[in-house]
Amino acid sequence: MILNTPIDMHLHLREGKMLRDVIPYTINQFAAAVIMPNLVPPVDNRQRLESYKEEILANSENFTPLMNVFMREYTEDELLDLAEDIFAIKLYPAGITTNSEGGVKSIENIYPVLEIMQELGIPLSVHGETNGFVLDREREFAVVYEKLARDFPKLKIIMEHVGTADLLGLLEEYENLYATVTLHHLLLTLDDLAGGMLNPHFFCKPIIKTPADKLKIQEYVKKGHKKVMFGSDSAPHTIKNKLKGAAGVFSAPVILPALAEFFEGDIETFQKFISDNARENFNIEVPERKIELIEEEWTAPYIVGEVKPMWAGKKFRYKVL
């Protein structure tokens, strides 16, 4: 099974030793990835962007980092300067997830930024959750997506890590809305997190939800919906911090073996989900690279540095060469 130029449309690499520990699992499976900017301090200026990209490139080869910057009230001059070197700008509602305390408190405050982004063709990437009841947060955010889509019809907006079926219908209503889907929202439900013994390594934001949500997401993915793209939201935390309640699933080591089983026998749809849809929707041009999987038993690592991967120790029927 050969995949052409897989792209992870949503990836957390962190910095320093953790980046060095986790990045090999991404570059072994992907030609490129969209890199999240919620570091401390956030990636929200030219200097920070360049230094972070340099760190990634110094620890990888045959890999293209597609950089995002953290949403704030940018000036037009700043956006003009950044436009050629970023893929998108990432909107985090203030305090909604890891390192988002400096996020957006009022959507209206960033309308001038969105207007310029629309003119320059810079996509908007969104962590779409309210501060409501945990299972309702994505559904409640739908009205914000609709308002943004109406007010900025030429702005391409990515609904990140969709975990609720309610958001998928918006793809049909608004031409400028797109969605990424993670491995954990595609294959897990709340039962996997809390149905038996609590598994903190499956805790993420937005939280994984119901079997009905999972089935609807799988339906959109399996039919090869052109606006649905793979974005892992692989988010490493130390085991110590996971046991304290840090949100994030470190899925990077198991992505392609798990997806190969999910798409069993349907390489065409697999290829669309893992690469073609993203490349076509956003005119992504990166060096092509072939990734081969063979049907051979492979066991997911039990530990990566100080991080426990998703499905640590699980045996898969496919292996990445």
Secondary structure, 3 states (H helix, E strand, C coil): CEEECCEEEEECCCCHHHHHHHHHHHHCCCCEEEECCCCCCCCCCHHHHHHHHHHHHHCCCCCEEEEEEECCCCCHHHHHHHHHHCCEEEECECCCCCCCCCCECCHHHHHHHHHHHHHHCCCEEECCCCCCCCCCHHHHHHHHHHHHHHHCCCCCEEECCCCCHHHHCHHHHCCCEEEEECHHHHHCCHHHHHCCCCCHHHCCCCCCCCHHHHHHHHHHHHCCCCCEEECCCECCCCHHHHHCCCCCECCHHHHHHHHHHHCCCCHHHHHHHHHHHHHHHHCCCCCCCEEEEECCCEECCCCECCECCCCCCCEECCEEC
